[in-house]
Amino acid sequence: MLNIKEHVNLKPYNTFGIEAYCDYFVEVDSISSFSELTKQVVYQNNQKLIIGGGSNLLFTKDFNGIVIKNNFKGINIISENSEEVLVNVAAGEVWHDFVMWSIDHNFSGLENLSLIPGCVGASPMQNIGAYGVEIKETFEELEACSVEDASIKIFKKEACGFGYRESVFKNKYRNLFLISSVTFRLTKNGVLNTTYGAINSELEAMGIDSPTIRDVSRAVINIRQSKLPDPRVSGNAGSFFKNPEIPFTQYLKLKHQFKDLVAYPLNNGNYKLAAGWLIEQCGLKGYEHKGAAVHLKQALVLINKNNSTGLDVYNLSSHVMKKVFDKFGVILEREVNII
């Protein structure tokens, strides 16, 4: 039985901890319950917003419509052989819990993505990535329900249009589907990826020279916990901005002007810049705007430091973008979904 509530405070449902209200709120835990919801007049006559863990949302105002929280649960092994396994995961499962489940089963491929906030359903939407690994590398397919009539559609990897923090669900199919489950292809004897960032140095600090997938996961968790704020203490959505991509000619000019420029070559000839470094060079670490602030340890993260509004955080992000553009001529793009 659906329990559609009215005038609900969304503060508990977004990791920024922003107070905002929606006209209607409902939780769905199966395709049948979502199908039932699509037949309701209150659903058909209102703007819709589907949420999971709320870790990539910034509410700058109340939401005039119905918020649907995806609470689909379940992890199931579909098939396996001596080398790999296919695992189907319901969209409402907590991402980090699933990563820990895969490590407990000694299935590799996700260990570098430990401690990323949010739910499984959001992982292909933004092609989440960290420490040299992206979801598209283990993604097999996903099942989604049309928001119009709950009809089911299967999306293979090629149909998802994966890019850097990008997929068709953020543009072409935005707000048109509720993702019900995601299937991953994990390996039993995978090659560990420890070359990105500080993983190797963290493993050394841990006294480990022959790491397992659990060791890599622990190293990633240690690094993230040392740099990133706990949303339960300081509301945030992780990385607020994408790392910008610039052409080679612009990179050369910037490198000539800023010798310590942090940049990574891409296969297409362009360079990816470290947005956190750009922000830090503008002297913005710790900068505050009303109740919002740039995090002291990681400038890529904006936090709700002291009961800020979503608009305060948004205005702070605009200030950061302007300062970076004025100094480097580089346009930062928000990664967080602005409501």
N, C-alpha and C positions, 0 to 999 in steps of 0.2 A: 504493500500500500504506500503510495507516494505521500510524503509530508511536505507540502508546499507552504513555506513560511513567508510572512510579509514583513517588510521593513527590517531587514537583518543587517547588523553591523558586521562589515567584512574584515575588521581588524584581526580576528583570529585566523583568517583565511589568506593572508598575504604576509610574506616574511619581512616586508618593510615595517609591518605593524602600523599601517596607516588606517586611520579611522575613516571609513566611507560606508555609505548605506546603499543597499539595493532594494528595489520594490518587492521582488520575490526571490526566494532562495530554496533550492531543492537538491537533495543528494540522490544519485542513481548508482546502483551497484551491479547492474546487469543489462544486457541488451533488451530484455523483456521490459524492465522498468523504464528504460529510456524510450522504448517504443510506446509504452503507455503514456509517458509524459508528452510525446509529440502529438498526442490526440487531445490534449487538454487545451481549452480555450485560452487560458492564461499564458500558455506556452506559445500558441499560435499568434497571439495578438501583441506579443512583446519582443523587444530587442533581446538577444541572447548572448551570454558570455559563459563559456565552458572553462572551468579551472580545475587544476589538480592540486599540487602543493602550494601554489601561489608564490613560487620563488622567482618568477620572472615578470612580475606585475608591479606597476606603480599606479595607484588610484589617485588621480589629481582632482577628482570630483565624485559625487555619488553616481551610481550606475542606475539609469532609468530603464529597468527591464528585469529579466529573470537570470539569475546566476545559477548555473548547473555545476555542482561539484562531482567530479568523476571519482567514484569509490570502487571501481571494478577491482577485484582481488583474485590472486591465484598465480602460481608458478608451476608449469608442467613441462616435463621432458617429452618431446614429440618423437624423437628418434635419436639414436646414437650408434657409433661404431668405435673402433679402437682409436680413432684419431680425432673425431669431432662429435659434437652434440647439438641438436636443435632444441632450443628452449623457448616456449611461449609464455609470455609474462603479461598479466593483466595491467591495463594502463594506470590504475590507481595505486599500484604497489610503489612504495618508497624506493627511489633509485638506489640509494646507498645500501639499503637492506638487500636488494637484489644482487648488487655487486658482492656483498658479503656472502650471500647464498652461493654464488658462483665460485667464490674462493673456497668456501667450505667443501664444495664438491670437486675442487681441484680443476675447475674449468677456467681456462685463461682467455684473455682478450679484453677484459674490462678493468683490470687491476689499476691501470693509470687513471681511471675515471672515478676512483674512490672519493667519497665525501662530497660529491657534487649534489647540491640540494635539489629538491623537486621529485616528481613522480616519473615513472617509466614512460607514460604517454607523452610527456613533453620532450623526451630524449630525441626522437626523430624529428620533431617539429623544428627544433633549432639546431639539429645535428651537433649535439653537445660534444665538447672536446676538451682535453687537458693533457699536458705533458706528452705531446707528440701523438696522441691517439684521438680519433673521432669515431662517433657511433657508426658512421657509414661502413666502417671496416668490418664490423661484426653483424650488421643489420641484414636480415634475410627478407622480411616482409612485415606489413602491419595490416590489421583489420580495423576498419573504421565504419561508423554508422552515419548516414546522411542526417543532417539536422532537420531536414524537411519531413522525412517519413521513417527514419531509422533503418532504411534499407542498407544492406551490408555490401561493402566494397573492399577488395583486397588490393593493396599497393605493394608491388615488388620494388626493389631498390631503384631500378631505372626510372620508375614513375615518380619517385619522390623528389627528384631534382636537388640532390644534396649539394650544398656549397659550404663555404665558411660561415658557420652559425646560420645556415639557411636551408630551406626546403620549400616545396610547393605549398605546404600548410601555413606558411607565413605570408604568402602572397596570393598565388592563383587560387588556392582552395581555402583561403583564410576564412574562418568562422563557418565553413560549410560542412565540416565533419567532426564527429566525436570519435577520437581514437579509442578503441576498446581493448586491443592487445597488440603487442609487438613480439616478433619472433627473431631470436638471435642465433647466429651460428658461432659457437665457441669451440675452442680446441682443447685437447687433452695434453698435448706436448708442444705448446706454443712457444715462440721465441719471445723473450722478455724485451721490452723497450725501455731502456734505462738511460738513454743518451740525452734526453731533453731536460732542460732546466737543471735543478739541483738534486735529481734523484740519486745519481752516483755518489755525490758527496755526502748525501744524507745516509745512504747505505754504509758508506765508510764510517761515518760517525756512529752508526749503529753496530759497527764491528762485523759487518756481513760482507763476505767476498764472493759467495756463491748463492745469490738470492733466489728465493722461491717467489711465486706470484703473491703469496701472503706478505713476504718481506717488501716487495715493491709497493703493495697496497699500503702497508704500514708507513713506508717512507713518504708516500704521497700524502697520507693523512697527517703525518708530522709536519710536512712543509705547509700544507693548507692551514692547519691549526695555528702555525706560527705567524702566518701572514694575514689570514682572513678573519674577520670578526664573526663571532657566533650570533646568528640572527635573534636568538633568544635574549641576548644582552644588548646588542646594537642592531636594530632592524636594518636589513639590507637585502639586495637581490644578487649578491656576488658581483661579478664583473658588470659594470654599468655600461661600458662602451666596448665596441669591437676594436680589435687592433687594425688600424687603417692600412690599406694596400695602396702603394704609390708606384708610378712608373720609374724605370731605371734612371732616366735623366733627372727626375726630381730627387731621387735618392742621392745621386752624385752631388748635386748642388747642396743638399742638406748635410751630407757627410763632410763636404769641404768646409761648411760653416760651423758644424757641430761635430767635432772629432770623436766624441764618445757616443754618437748616435747608436741606439740599439735597434738593429734591423736584421731581418732574415730573408735570404733569397728564396723566391718561389719558382716553381717549374715553368711558369708562363713568362719569366723574365722580369716580373715586377718584384718589389720588396715589401715585406710586411713590417710595419713599425710597431714597437711596443708602446701602446697607448699610455700605460702607467708611467713609463719613463718620460714621455712628452709632458704629461700632466705634472709630474714631479719637477721637471725643469722649469716649469712656470711658477714654481714656489707655492703650489696649491696644497701640498700635503698638510692635512689638519685644518685647512681653510673651512670656516663655518659661515653658513647663511641661515639666520634664524635658528631653527632646531636641526638643520641638516648640515652634514660635514663631509669633507673628503677624508677618507680613512688615513690615519697617521702611518700605518705600516704598508698599506697597498693603495696607491693613489687611484687605481682603476675602480675602486669600490667607493660608492657613496653610501653614507649611513644616516639613519634616523637617530640622531644623537640625543635629542631632547624634545620628544613629542612634536616633531615637525609634521607639517601637512604634506600631502603628495605634491602640492604646488610648490612648496618650499624646496623639495628635492629636485623637482623639474627645473625650477629657476636656477638652482645651484648647478645643475648639469649644463644649462645654457651658458652660464658664466664660464664654466670650465672649457666648453667648446670654443667660446669666443677667444679666451686667453691662448689656447693651443693654436688656433688659426692665426691670431695676430703674431705669434712668435715664430711659428713654423710654416704657415701657409697650408696646413693639413686640416682636412675636415674630419672631425670625429663623428661617428654614428652611434646612436644609442642602441644598445642590445636589448634593453628591457622593454617590455610591451607597455606602452603608455595608454591608460584608460581615461 
